[in-house]
Structures are given as C-alpha cells and as structure tokens.
Amino acid sequence: MANFAEGLRPIAPHNAPDYIKMKLLIDKAQFIEWLQNQQGIQVSVDVKLSKNGNLYAVLDDWKPTTESKEKNVAKKSEPNDLPF
C-alpha cells in the first residue's frame, strides 16, 4: 500500500514558464508530523501521475536486493569499458 506524503501536494503549474515543472503546496504541520513518522535521516518522495491525471506524492520505499547490490559491484570491477 502506498505511503502518501501527507501535507505535500504537487500541482502542475498553469501559465508558468517552461522551466517551472511543478508547484508544491506544503501544509507544514501535517508534513512535519508525517516526516517524523518516517525512518532514516533522509526521505525520498516520488511524484506520480494518477489514472485521472492528478499528481500525488508517495514515499519511495525501494530497497536494493542482495542480487542488485552484487550486480553493481560486478559492473564497477569490470575494466572492459576503459577508453584505452
């Protein structure tokens, strides 16, 4: 089940320059309370698009598996991509 970022509301900008991709409305009290219930020093939040076309924010709780960690180590140790 999605852990919605309570108090954080992404909104598509209207009549804004192209370099503005999104607006975030933050209910400070609600967002701080939500943050205090999360684990770790940092919190990663994904902004997604619903089937109805609305933006929403959810906690990114992805954790690497042992298999993916081993693949990353193997990639870093391969010297085949050296330019010489």
C-alpha positions in Angstrom: 0.0 0.0 0.0 1.2 3.5 -0.8 2.5 5.7 1.9 1.2 9.0 0.7 3.3 12.1 1.7 0.7 13.7 3.9 0.8 17.5 3.8 2.7 17.6 0.5 0.6 18.3 -2.6 2.3 18.5 -6.1 0.4 20.6 -8.6 1.0 21.1 -12.3 1.8 24.7 -12.9 -0.6 26.8 -15.0 0.5 29.9 -17.0 4.1 29.4 -15.8 7.4 29.5 -17.8 8.6 26.2 -19.2 11.4 25.9 -16.6 8.8 25.5 -13.8 7.9 21.9 -13.8 5.8 21.6 -10.7 4.4 23.5 -7.7 4.4 22.0 -4.2 1.9 23.1 -1.7 3.0 22.1 1.8 0.9 22.0 4.9 3.8 22.5 7.3 2.2 20.9 10.4 0.8 17.9 8.6 4.0 17.3 6.6 6.3 17.6 9.6 4.1 15.1 11.5 4.4 12.7 8.5 8.1 13.2 8.3 8.6 12.5 12.0 6.9 9.1 11.5 9.4 8.1 8.7 12.6 6.1 9.3 16.1 7.3 8.5 17.8 10.6 8.1 16.5 11.3 4.5 13.2 10.6 2.9 12.7 10.1 -0.8 9.4 11.0 -2.2 8.1 10.1 -5.7 5.7 12.4 -7.5 3.4 10.2 -9.6 0.6 10.7 -12.1 -2.8 9.1 -11.3 -5.0 7.4 -13.8 -7.2 10.6 -13.5 -4.3 12.8 -14.5 -3.6 14.2 -11.0 -0.2 14.4 -9.4 0.4 12.9 -6.0 3.4 12.3 -3.7 4.3 8.9 -2.1 7.2 7.6 -0.1 9.8 5.9 -2.2 10.5 2.8 0.0 12.5 0.9 -2.6 15.4 -1.1 -1.1 18.1 -2.8 -3.2 18.1 -6.5 -3.0 21.3 -8.5 -2.4 21.2 -9.6 -6.1 21.1 -6.0 -7.3 24.0 -5.0 -5.0 26.1 -7.8 -6.4 25.4 -6.7 -10.0 26.5 -3.1 -9.1 29.8 -4.4 -7.6 30.4 -6.6 -10.6 29.8 -3.7 -13.0 32.2 -1.4 -11.2 35.0 -4.0 -11.2 34.8 -4.8 -15.0 37.7 -3.0 -16.8 36.1 -3.6 -20.3 34.8 -0.1 -20.6 38.2 1.6 -20.4 38.8 4.0 -23.2 42.3 2.7 -24.0 
